[in-house]
Amino acid sequence: DVKVTQSSRYLVKRTGEKVFLECVQDMDHENMFWYRQDPGLGLRLIYFSYDVKMKEKGDIPEGYSVSREKKERFSLILESASTNQTSMYLCAATSAGRHEQFFGPGTRLTVL
Amino acid sequence: AQSVTQPDIHITVSEGASLELRCNYSYGATPYLFWYVQSPGQGLQLLLKYFSGDTLVQGIKGFEAEFKRSQSSFNLRKPSVHWSDAAEYFCAVVTGNTNAGKSTFGDGTTLTVKP
């Protein structure tokens, strides 16, 4: 099975800081995704990438950017963190045409 | 637009009782459907999937789900719940360009298991 790892399980940052969340997958999958998860709102797609240097906005891209310089790594960037970005962030990967997603353990980000 | 609805936010069942979690989808074409489970503080894990063929699919941990096109439903079932099944469950459908694997998720159902 695909292993997806995220750089931190818990992260505490201050308002206005630039925040990097890293995600790495080990199975050469083409597609990678960033979601945020909030109680009662399910999973909401922030950005996804279907190839190196390719990205598409998801449903809630405002306040976020992404980077995919290598196939195995997909980074989520909060340019200037705000308190309303306090959330659980989940990364996922899937191969083209396979459909089911493999998730990392999540990063719980708190912005003070 | 495609959507997934899980009508039950929270369900409580007794250990050993049967379980059914409901999922309804709205999508024009034949959907690819999934159920995922999330234990506290963890990422999501695939339980089972439906692409085509037999409408009753078996998954891990003794779960099964039935696709009913006429009802636009994909309900998850388990005949006898174990305490370790307490978790949050998400139904999902793959939409759009299937090569991209982009999924729409329901809001989730939290399962509590009483001893």
Interface residues (C-beta under 8 A of the other chain):
Chain A: V4 N31 F33 G40 L41 G42 L43 L45 F48 Y50 L90 A92 T94 S95 A96 G97 R98 H99 E100 Q101 F102 F103 G104 P105 G106
Chain B: I9 Y32 F34 Y36 G41 Q42 G43 L44 Q45 L46 K49 F51 F90 V94 T98 N99 A100 G101 K102 S103 F105 G106 D107 G108
